[in-house]
Amino acid sequence: MLDWLFEPLSYGFMQRGLAASLMVGVLCAVIGCYVVLRSMAFLGDAMAHAILPGVAVAYLLKGSLFIGALAAALVVALGIGFLSRQGTIKEDTAIGILFAAALSLGIALISSAKTYATDLTHILFGNVLGVSSGDLWLTAGVGLLVLTLIVLFYKELLVISFDPVLAATLRLPAERLRTLMLVLIALTIVVSLQTVGVGLVTAMLVTPAATASLLTRRLPSMMVISAAMGALSAIIGLFLSFHVNIASGAAVVMTATFLFMVAYLLAPHRGVLWRTLRRKGTPD
């Protein structure tokens, strides 16, 4: 039984896929805590799809898809920050405008490439089993950069996320920190393309963090629990995809969703079952 279970690890592509999935699972889960706490799920989804024109241009020019996606994500992130900076346009409106524009441009470019269908499938749904050693080093480098910046600016990001008034009192550069957050999310989305793809990266940003939010109210412990959920989803999902023969990115996301539903039902104090039992135990 154990030999059958761990058979995938005898293949080099599965070892690389597992390493990439773990790194992306942890990275998405940590930055996802800010996404959940600041109600930025729509932003994550919009930026994930807004990288399509960059990917299409890179493909047509036979360049690096990573560089193309990164350039598009940064343009959209900085554009959102610029349009909503003075408060003339609300952030969600700026997101909607740039999301629609970038997506339309991406579709227009993709439609001009007759042989793009197969490659587009990998971009949309990921291809974790096709991860190379170079992809691993790139993922590790970008992930380390994002996590290092989160550690360095942890207090500042915490203040602007929970208490904008205190941030103004302390004269923190709120707009610059907000732009930094957008850039970190963009980097996370781009580096996750190979593993879960555009269509599913938002789930990995939101679901583990949402699960952790049901289990704790403190941000540090929420990040730790979220990272653990992301890593566990990556491991179980990848093994599930091998043995059941389904798309790896989808398997990882389904596992993360299952863990969320367990927490939603059974989480102490905040789970549905816990609240139902407490109401029944309360005398009329």
C-alpha atoms as a printed R data frame, in Angstrom:
    type eleno elety resid chain resno       x      y       z
1   ATOM     1    CA   MET     A     1   0.000  0.000   0.000
2   ATOM     2    CA   LEU     A     2   2.769  2.443   0.924
3   ATOM     3    CA   ASP     A     3   4.710  1.544  -2.229
4   ATOM     4    CA   TRP     A     4   1.628  2.302  -4.314
5   ATOM     5    CA   LEU     A     5   0.962  5.554  -2.445
6   ATOM     6    CA   PHE     A     6   4.487  6.931  -2.785
7   ATOM     7    CA   GLU     A     7   5.088  5.587  -6.289
8   ATOM     8    CA   PRO     A     8   4.824  9.116  -7.810
9   ATOM     9    CA   LEU     A     9   7.988 10.209  -5.991
10  ATOM    10    CA   SER     A    10  10.035  7.722  -8.015
11  ATOM    11    CA   TYR     A    11   9.644 10.009 -11.024
12  ATOM    12    CA   GLY     A    12  11.765 13.126 -11.412
13  ATOM    13    CA   PHE     A    13   8.931 15.198 -12.894
14  ATOM    14    CA   MET     A    14   6.751 14.400  -9.856
15  ATOM    15    CA   GLN     A    15   9.529 15.420  -7.469
16  ATOM    16    CA   ARG     A    16   9.910 18.750  -9.267
17  ATOM    17    CA   GLY     A    17   6.135 19.165  -9.419
18  ATOM    18    CA   LEU     A    18   5.793 18.520  -5.693
19  ATOM    19    CA   ALA     A    19   8.537 21.030  -4.869
20  ATOM    20    CA   ALA     A    20   6.909 23.674  -7.092
21  ATOM    21    CA   SER     A    21   3.447 22.972  -5.668
22  ATOM    22    CA   LEU     A    22   4.708 23.300  -2.095
23  ATOM    23    CA   MET     A    23   6.431 26.608  -2.803
24  ATOM    24    CA   VAL     A    24   3.430 28.052  -4.621
25  ATOM    25    CA   GLY     A    25   1.000 26.685  -2.031
26  ATOM    26    CA   VAL     A    26   2.846 28.366   0.824
27  ATOM    27    CA   LEU     A    27   3.463 31.612  -1.068
28  ATOM    28    CA   CYS     A    28  -0.147 32.005  -2.213
29  ATOM    29    CA   ALA     A    29  -1.421 31.136   1.254
30  ATOM    30    CA   VAL     A    30   0.714 33.748   3.024
31  ATOM    31    CA   ILE     A    31   0.029 36.665   0.673
32  ATOM    32    CA   GLY     A    32  -3.565 35.442   0.493
33  ATOM    33    CA   CYS     A    33  -4.067 36.401   4.150
34  ATOM    34    CA   TYR     A    34  -3.856 40.052   3.128
35  ATOM    35    CA   VAL     A    35  -6.108 39.374   0.141
36  ATOM    36    CA   VAL     A    36  -8.805 37.901   2.421
37  ATOM    37    CA   LEU     A    37  -8.473 40.432   5.241
38  ATOM    38    CA   ARG     A    38  -8.634 43.387   2.852
39  ATOM    39    CA   SER     A    39 -11.430 41.879   0.731
40  ATOM    40    CA   MET     A    40  -9.238 41.864  -2.373
41  ATOM    41    CA   ALA     A    41 -10.408 38.571  -3.882
42  ATOM    42    CA   PHE     A    42 -11.784 40.366  -6.950
43  ATOM    43    CA   LEU     A    43  -8.413 42.080  -7.383
44  ATOM    44    CA   GLY     A    44  -6.604 38.736  -7.344
45  ATOM    45    CA   ASP     A    45  -8.966 37.284  -9.947
46  ATOM    46    CA   ALA     A    46  -8.710 40.377 -12.144
47  ATOM    47    CA   MET     A    47  -4.898 40.457 -12.046
48  ATOM    48    CA   ALA     A    48  -4.721 36.734 -12.771
49  ATOM    49    CA   HIS     A    49  -6.680 37.174 -15.993
50  ATOM    50    CA   ALA     A    50  -5.061 40.503 -16.864
51  ATOM    51    CA   ILE     A    51  -1.715 38.820 -17.551
52  ATOM    52    CA   LEU     A    52  -3.108 37.233 -20.736
53  ATOM    53    CA   PRO     A    53  -1.962 40.015 -23.090
54  ATOM    54    CA   GLY     A    54   1.585 39.792 -21.717
55  ATOM    55    CA   VAL     A    55   1.593 36.032 -22.194
56  ATOM    56    CA   ALA     A    56   0.189 36.379 -25.722
57  ATOM    57    CA   VAL     A    57   2.774 39.000 -26.744
58  ATOM    58    CA   ALA     A    58   5.606 36.892 -25.329
59  ATOM    59    CA   TYR     A    59   4.316 33.835 -27.200
60  ATOM    60    CA   LEU     A    60   3.989 35.694 -30.500
61  ATOM    61    CA   LEU     A    61   7.508 37.114 -30.120
62  ATOM    62    CA   LYS     A    62   8.845 33.715 -29.004
63  ATOM    63    CA   GLY     A    63  10.021 35.276 -25.758
64  ATOM    64    CA   SER     A    64   9.727 34.271 -22.092
65  ATOM    65    CA   LEU     A    65   6.133 33.717 -20.999
66  ATOM    66    CA   PHE     A    66   7.175 34.524 -17.434
67  ATOM    67    CA   ILE     A    67   8.594 37.921 -18.413
68  ATOM    68    CA   GLY     A    68   5.534 38.707 -20.517
69  ATOM    69    CA   ALA     A    69   3.133 37.739 -17.731
70  ATOM    70    CA   LEU     A    70   5.157 39.664 -15.151
71  ATOM    71    CA   ALA     A    71   5.226 42.805 -17.291
72  ATOM    72    CA   ALA     A    72   1.448 42.683 -17.843
73  ATOM    73    CA   ALA     A    73   0.736 42.006 -14.156
74  ATOM    74    CA   LEU     A    74   2.928 44.905 -13.022
75  ATOM    75    CA   VAL     A    75   1.353 47.285 -15.559
76  ATOM    76    CA   VAL     A    76  -2.137 46.360 -14.328
77  ATOM    77    CA   ALA     A    77  -1.113 46.548 -10.646
78  ATOM    78    CA   LEU     A    78   0.492 49.972 -11.043
79  ATOM    79    CA   GLY     A    79  -2.398 51.130 -13.243
80  ATOM    80    CA   ILE     A    80  -4.929 50.210 -10.549
81  ATOM    81    CA   GLY     A    81  -2.884 52.101  -7.972
82  ATOM    82    CA   PHE     A    82  -2.586 55.156 -10.246
83  ATOM    83    CA   LEU     A    83  -6.261 55.382 -11.220
84  ATOM    84    CA   SER     A    84  -7.539 54.991  -7.642
85  ATOM    85    CA   ARG     A    85  -4.812 57.029  -5.919
86  ATOM    86    CA   GLN     A    86  -6.671 60.344  -5.594
87  ATOM    87    CA   GLY     A    87 -10.019 58.765  -4.775
88  ATOM    88    CA   THR     A    88 -11.610 60.098  -7.973
89  ATOM    89    CA   ILE     A    89 -12.259 56.505  -9.052
90  ATOM    90    CA   LYS     A    90 -12.876 53.741  -6.516
91  ATOM    91    CA   GLU     A    91 -10.442 50.857  -6.475
92  ATOM    92    CA   ASP     A    92 -13.006 48.263  -7.532
93  ATOM    93    CA   THR     A    93 -13.987 50.450 -10.491
94  ATOM    94    CA   ALA     A    94 -10.342 50.807 -11.565
95  ATOM    95    CA   ILE     A    95  -9.932 47.042 -11.233
96  ATOM    96    CA   GLY     A    96 -12.991 46.409 -13.397
97  ATOM    97    CA   ILE     A    97 -11.842 48.819 -16.122
98  ATOM    98    CA   LEU     A    98  -8.287 47.476 -16.396
99  ATOM    99    CA   PHE     A    99  -9.396 43.849 -15.986
100 ATOM   100    CA   ALA     A   100 -11.832 44.139 -18.912
101 ATOM   101    CA   ALA     A   101  -9.344 46.056 -21.061
102 ATOM   102    CA   ALA     A   102  -6.448 43.645 -20.442
103 ATOM   103    CA   LEU     A   103  -8.623 40.561 -20.890
104 ATOM   104    CA   SER     A   104 -10.043 41.892 -24.157
105 ATOM   105    CA   LEU     A   105  -6.559 42.707 -25.453
106 ATOM   106    CA   GLY     A   106  -5.359 39.236 -24.456
107 ATOM   107    CA   ILE     A   107  -8.245 37.534 -26.257
108 ATOM   108    CA   ALA     A   108  -7.644 39.670 -29.353
109 ATOM   109    CA   LEU     A   109  -3.964 38.714 -29.442
110 ATOM   110    CA   ILE     A   110  -4.679 35.049 -28.730
111 ATOM   111    CA   SER     A   111  -7.254 34.884 -31.520
112 ATOM   112    CA   SER     A   112  -4.578 35.998 -33.982
113 ATOM   113    CA   ALA     A   113  -2.361 33.005 -33.114
114 ATOM   114    CA   LYS     A   114  -3.743 29.895 -34.805
115 ATOM   115    CA   THR     A   115  -1.491 27.435 -32.939
116 ATOM   116    CA   TYR     A   116  -2.003 28.832 -29.452
117 ATOM   117    CA   ALA     A   117  -4.705 26.460 -28.182
118 ATOM   118    CA   THR     A   118  -2.453 23.847 -26.538
119 ATOM   119    CA   ASP     A   119  -0.197 26.390 -24.855
120 ATOM   120    CA   LEU     A   120  -3.245 28.353 -23.701
121 ATOM   121    CA   THR     A   121  -4.548 25.269 -21.881
122 ATOM   122    CA   HIS     A   122  -1.341 25.144 -19.837
123 ATOM   123    CA   ILE     A   123  -1.614 28.846 -19.018
124 ATOM   124    CA   LEU     A   124  -5.259 28.565 -17.941
125 ATOM   125    CA   PHE     A   125  -5.031 25.344 -15.925
126 ATOM   126    CA   GLY     A   126  -1.336 24.961 -15.133
127 ATOM   127    CA   ASN     A   127   1.135 22.226 -16.004
128 ATOM   128    CA   VAL     A   128   2.889 21.397 -12.759
129 ATOM   129    CA   LEU     A   129   4.204 18.092 -14.134
130 ATOM   130    CA   GLY     A   130   6.074 20.021 -16.803
131 ATOM   131    CA   VAL     A   131   8.072 22.086 -14.298
132 ATOM   132    CA   SER     A   132  11.789 22.173 -15.130
133 ATOM   133    CA   SER     A   133  14.744 22.737 -12.813
134 ATOM   134    CA   GLY     A   134  14.958 26.295 -14.123
135 ATOM   135    CA   ASP     A   135  11.292 26.863 -13.272
136 ATOM   136    CA   LEU     A   136  11.974 25.611  -9.751
137 ATOM   137    CA   TRP     A   137  14.825 28.055  -9.217
138 ATOM   138    CA   LEU     A   138  12.717 30.894 -10.615
139 ATOM   139    CA   THR     A   139   9.793 30.007  -8.349
140 ATOM   140    CA   ALA     A   140  12.087 29.751  -5.329
141 ATOM   141    CA   GLY     A   141  13.748 33.089  -6.111
142 ATOM   142    CA   VAL     A   142  10.520 35.036  -6.629
143 ATOM   143    CA   GLY     A   143   8.876 33.331  -3.646
144 ATOM   144    CA   LEU     A   144  11.812 34.181  -1.385
145 ATOM   145    CA   LEU     A   145  11.701 37.804  -2.563
146 ATOM   146    CA   VAL     A   146   7.965 38.124  -1.843
147 ATOM   147    CA   LEU     A   147   8.191 36.481   1.596
148 ATOM   148    CA   THR     A   148  11.233 38.600   2.518
149 ATOM   149    CA   LEU     A   149   9.375 41.808   1.652
150 ATOM   150    CA   ILE     A   150   6.374 40.650   3.683
151 ATOM   151    CA   VAL     A   151   8.626 40.080   6.701
152 ATOM   152    CA   LEU     A   152  10.417 43.422   6.262
153 ATOM   153    CA   PHE     A   153   7.203 45.429   5.902
154 ATOM   154    CA   TYR     A   154   5.016 43.266   8.134
155 ATOM   155    CA   LYS     A   155   4.162 45.981  10.684
156 ATOM   156    CA   GLU     A   156   3.460 48.627   8.048
157 ATOM   157    CA   LEU     A   157   1.237 46.311   5.989
158 ATOM   158    CA   LEU     A   158  -0.542 45.256   9.182
159 ATOM   159    CA   VAL     A   159  -1.311 48.870  10.129
160 ATOM   160    CA   ILE     A   160  -2.620 49.949   6.720
161 ATOM   161    CA   SER     A   161  -4.735 46.783   6.528
162 ATOM   162    CA   PHE     A   162  -6.438 47.161   9.917
163 ATOM   163    CA   ASP     A   163  -6.173 50.813  10.948
164 ATOM   164    CA   PRO     A   164  -5.853 53.439   8.174
165 ATOM   165    CA   VAL     A   165  -6.335 56.209  10.761
166 ATOM   166    CA   LEU     A   166  -3.327 55.023  12.760
167 ATOM   167    CA   ALA     A   167  -1.364 54.715   9.508
168 ATOM   168    CA   ALA     A   168  -2.112 58.376   8.757
169 ATOM   169    CA   THR     A   169  -1.187 59.354  12.334
170 ATOM   170    CA   LEU     A   170   2.147 57.549  12.036
171 ATOM   171    CA   ARG     A   171   2.651 59.194   8.630
172 ATOM   172    CA   LEU     A   172   3.164 55.895   6.900
173 ATOM   173    CA   PRO     A   173   3.432 56.079   3.091
174 ATOM   174    CA   ALA     A   174   0.084 54.374   2.645
175 ATOM   175    CA   GLU     A   175  -0.069 54.721  -1.137
176 ATOM   176    CA   ARG     A   176   3.425 53.295  -1.597
177 ATOM   177    CA   LEU     A   177   2.648 50.411   0.743
178 ATOM   178    CA   ARG     A   178  -0.582 49.752  -1.136
179 ATOM   179    CA   THR     A   179   1.353 49.708  -4.405
180 ATOM   180    CA   LEU     A   180   3.863 47.327  -2.822
181 ATOM   181    CA   MET     A   181   0.997 45.017  -1.878
182 ATOM   182    CA   LEU     A   182  -0.310 45.089  -5.452
183 ATOM   183    CA   VAL     A   183   3.153 44.267  -6.806
184 ATOM   184    CA   LEU     A   184   3.574 41.366  -4.353
185 ATOM   185    CA   ILE     A   185   0.216 39.943  -5.411
186 ATOM   186    CA   ALA     A   186   1.213 40.337  -9.067
187 ATOM   187    CA   LEU     A   187   4.507 38.486  -8.499
188 ATOM   188    CA   THR     A   188   2.691 35.699  -6.650
189 ATOM   189    CA   ILE     A   189   0.139 35.280  -9.419
190 ATOM   190    CA   VAL     A   190   2.760 35.155 -12.161
191 ATOM   191    CA   VAL     A   191   4.977 32.633 -10.380
192 ATOM   192    CA   SER     A   192   1.911 30.419  -9.780
193 ATOM   193    CA   LEU     A   193   1.029 30.123 -13.467
194 ATOM   194    CA   GLN     A   194   2.983 26.926 -14.089
195 ATOM   195    CA   THR     A   195   1.468 25.181 -11.085
196 ATOM   196    CA   VAL     A   196  -2.245 26.018 -11.014
197 ATOM   197    CA   GLY     A   197  -2.724 28.333 -13.986
198 ATOM   198    CA   VAL     A   198  -4.637 31.570 -14.433
199 ATOM   199    CA   GLY     A   199  -8.043 30.005 -13.893
200 ATOM   200    CA   LEU     A   200  -7.245 28.578 -10.466
201 ATOM   201    CA   VAL     A   201  -4.634 30.881  -8.937
202 ATOM   202    CA   THR     A   202  -7.305 33.017  -7.239
203 ATOM   203    CA   ALA     A   203  -8.531 29.949  -5.375
204 ATOM   204    CA   MET     A   204  -5.051 29.311  -3.975
205 ATOM   205    CA   LEU     A   205  -4.810 32.952  -2.916
206 ATOM   206    CA   VAL     A   206  -8.168 32.940  -1.150
207 ATOM   207    CA   THR     A   207  -9.142 29.438   0.001
208 ATOM   208    CA   PRO     A   208  -6.271 28.498   2.400
209 ATOM   209    CA   ALA     A   209  -6.368 31.994   3.925
210 ATOM   210    CA   ALA     A   210 -10.151 31.805   4.316
211 ATOM   211    CA   THR     A   211  -9.749 28.420   6.024
212 ATOM   212    CA   ALA     A   212  -7.182 29.869   8.422
213 ATOM   213    CA   SER     A   213  -9.437 32.848   9.178
214 ATOM   214    CA   LEU     A   214 -12.022 30.403  10.577
215 ATOM   215    CA   LEU     A   215  -9.453 28.904  12.942
216 ATOM   216    CA   THR     A   216  -7.713 31.995  14.345
217 ATOM   217    CA   ARG     A   217  -8.127 35.759  14.671
218 ATOM   218    CA   ARG     A   218  -4.438 36.716  14.849
219 ATOM   219    CA   LEU     A   219  -2.580 37.494  11.631
220 ATOM   220    CA   PRO     A   220   0.728 35.698  12.459
221 ATOM   221    CA   SER     A   221  -1.029 32.449  13.360
222 ATOM   222    CA   MET     A   222  -3.367 32.919  10.411
223 ATOM   223    CA   MET     A   223  -0.361 33.063   8.078
224 ATOM   224    CA   VAL     A   224   1.153 29.919   9.602
225 ATOM   225    CA   ILE     A   225  -2.107 27.961   9.406
226 ATOM   226    CA   SER     A   226  -2.789 29.233   5.896
227 ATOM   227    CA   ALA     A   227   0.700 28.176   4.752
228 ATOM   228    CA   ALA     A   228   0.153 24.736   6.285
229 ATOM   229    CA   MET     A   229  -3.194 24.428   4.483
230 ATOM   230    CA   GLY     A   230  -1.614 25.513   1.211
231 ATOM   231    CA   ALA     A   231   1.216 22.988   1.579
232 ATOM   232    CA   LEU     A   232  -1.168 20.183   2.577
233 ATOM   233    CA   SER     A   233  -3.425 20.963  -0.393
234 ATOM   234    CA   ALA     A   234  -0.421 20.845  -2.713
235 ATOM   235    CA   ILE     A   235   0.763 17.462  -1.426
236 ATOM   236    CA   ILE     A   236  -2.635 15.747  -1.364
237 ATOM   237    CA   GLY     A   237  -3.732 17.336  -4.649
238 ATOM   238    CA   LEU     A   238  -0.616 16.292  -6.529
239 ATOM   239    CA   PHE     A   239  -0.786 12.676  -5.313
240 ATOM   240    CA   LEU     A   240  -4.509 12.639  -6.091
241 ATOM   241    CA   SER     A   241  -3.900 13.900  -9.620
242 ATOM   242    CA   PHE     A   242  -1.367 11.124 -10.241
243 ATOM   243    CA   HIS     A   243  -3.473  8.237  -8.937
244 ATOM   244    CA   VAL     A   244  -6.868  9.425 -10.256
245 ATOM   245    CA   ASN     A   245  -5.456 10.876 -13.497
246 ATOM   246    CA   ILE     A   246  -6.953 14.372 -13.275
247 ATOM   247    CA   ALA     A   247  -5.457 17.830 -13.830
248 ATOM   248    CA   SER     A   248  -2.984 18.603 -11.051
249 ATOM   249    CA   GLY     A   249  -3.986 22.254 -10.592
250 ATOM   250    CA   ALA     A   250  -7.649 21.330 -10.285
251 ATOM   251    CA   ALA     A   251  -6.825 18.568  -7.787
252 ATOM   252    CA   VAL     A   252  -4.871 20.993  -5.589
253 ATOM   253    CA   VAL     A   253  -7.711 23.520  -5.589
254 ATOM   254    CA   MET     A   254 -10.353 20.869  -4.878
255 ATOM   255    CA   THR     A   255  -8.301 19.657  -1.925
256 ATOM   256    CA   ALA     A   256  -8.005 23.218  -0.591
257 ATOM   257    CA   THR     A   257 -11.766 23.645  -0.992
258 ATOM   258    CA   PHE     A   258 -12.425 20.399   0.891
259 ATOM   259    CA   LEU     A   259 -10.243 21.575   3.786
260 ATOM   260    CA   PHE     A   260 -12.146 24.869   3.811
261 ATOM   261    CA   MET     A   261 -15.501 23.073   4.018
262 ATOM   262    CA   VAL     A   262 -14.244 20.946   6.922
263 ATOM   263    CA   ALA     A   263 -13.177 24.105   8.771
264 ATOM   264    CA   TYR     A   264 -16.420 25.861   7.831
265 ATOM   265    CA   LEU     A   265 -18.418 23.061   9.423
266 ATOM   266    CA   LEU     A   266 -16.212 22.045  12.356
267 ATOM   267    CA   ALA     A   267 -14.046 25.044  13.304
268 ATOM   268    CA   PRO     A   268 -14.190 25.691  17.092
269 ATOM   269    CA   HIS     A   269 -16.472 28.621  17.985
270 ATOM   270    CA   ARG     A   270 -16.952 29.709  14.357
271 ATOM   271    CA   GLY     A   271 -17.942 26.495  12.542
272 ATOM   272    CA   VAL     A   272 -21.549 25.870  11.536
273 ATOM   273    CA   LEU     A   273 -21.804 22.649  13.555
274 ATOM   274    CA   TRP     A   274 -20.220 24.263  16.623
275 ATOM   275    CA   ARG     A   275 -22.655 27.225  16.517
276 ATOM   276    CA   THR     A   276 -25.636 24.889  15.979
277 ATOM   277    CA   LEU     A   277 -24.709 22.754  19.007
278 ATOM   278    CA   ARG     A   278 -24.156 25.866  21.123
279 ATOM   279    CA   ARG     A   279 -27.591 27.233  20.216
280 ATOM   280    CA   LYS     A   280 -29.226 23.909  21.086
281 ATOM   281    CA   GLY     A   281 -27.412 23.882  24.416
282 ATOM   282    CA   THR     A   282 -28.635 27.371  25.313
283 ATOM   283    CA   PRO     A   283 -31.712 27.230  27.525
284 ATOM   284    CA   ASP     A   284 -34.807 29.098  26.286
